[in-house]
Amino acid sequence: MKEHIRIAGFDDGPFSFGDERCIFAGVLMRMPGTVEGISLSSVEVDGTDSSLRISEMLEREGWNRLAHAAMVDGASMGGFNLVDTDEIVERTGVPAMTVTHERPDMNSIRDAMKGHFQDWEERFDWLKSRELHEVEVHEGKIFISFSGMGLPDAKALVRKAIVHGLTPEPVRLAHMIARAVVKHA
């Protein structure tokens, strides 16, 4: 794997469940630490458009021609707006993954969805079908789900993207930017 690969990271900002939309940020980084692009968009809170909006940002910014991968913090944005990495790969050709620090508590997720959505079974079954892989990194472990690449490449990308701690740097910066935009809007 090249030393200075580009990775696009995405994360949403804070929101309230009464909000219609949620801001999210995207950051394109040349690893290990050069920011090459920052962009903003939004998704529907508890909607179904997160994969489309991430794909649109990748294409609008031209990152689909530059990024070796797209990384999203968690399996959803804006509440339960689930991120379909297969859809991102299909739309953009960019391998995609979700990253999280903890193995999700699927019983709690099911219960939350059940009380909130009419289509909860479909959403939960889809989420449950996503294979989650544990990856050992410098300071512990994280969990990933991915599309468009094999497990060895996915693990190598995550390890290359982590500069400090457990969060890939492009995702960490996207989180900070989205939070700042919402806080100071």
C-alpha positions, 0 to 999 in steps of 0.5 A, a space after each residue: 500500500 502506498 505511503 501517502 494514500 488519500 482517505 475521505 472521512 465523514 461524520 455528523 454533527 450534533 442534532 436534536 431528534 426534532 430536527 429535520 436535517 443534520 449537518 455532516 462534514 467530509 474531510 479528504 486527507 493525504 495520510 498521515 496528516 495533510 488536509 486536502 479538502 473539507 466539505 459540508 452537507 446534510 442528511 435527514 434525521 432518521 432518514 434514508 439518504 446518508 449513503 446518497 449524500 456521502 456519494 454526492 459529496 465524493 462526486 461533487 468535490 472530485 474526491 471519488 477520483 482521488 480517495 483510496 477509501 471513504 470512512 464513516 464514523 459509525 453505521 448511521 448518521 443523523 440518528 438511524 439514517 443507515 450508511 450503506 457502504 455497498 451503495 457508496 461503492 456502487 455510486 462512486 467506485 470508492 471503497 467504503 467502510 464504517 468504523 466504531 469503537 465498540 461492538 454495537 448492542 444489537 438488542 438495544 438498537 432493535 428496541 430503539 428502532 422498534 419503538 421509532 420506525 414502522 419499517 424497523 424490521 427491514 432496517 434492523 435486518 439490514 444492519 444485522 446483516 452487515 459483517 463487523 470485523 475487529 481490528 487491533 490498532 496501536 491503542 486497542 481495537 476498533 470495529 469495521 464494516 466495509 465494501 469494495 475491498 478485502 479484509 487485509 486492505 480494510 485493516 491496513 487502511 484503518 491502521 494507516 488512517 489512525 494517527 493517535 488514539 482509536 479514531 481514523 484521522 479523517 473521521 476525527 477531523 470531520 467530527 470536529 468540523 461538523 461539531 464546530 459548524 453546528 455549535 457556531 451556526 
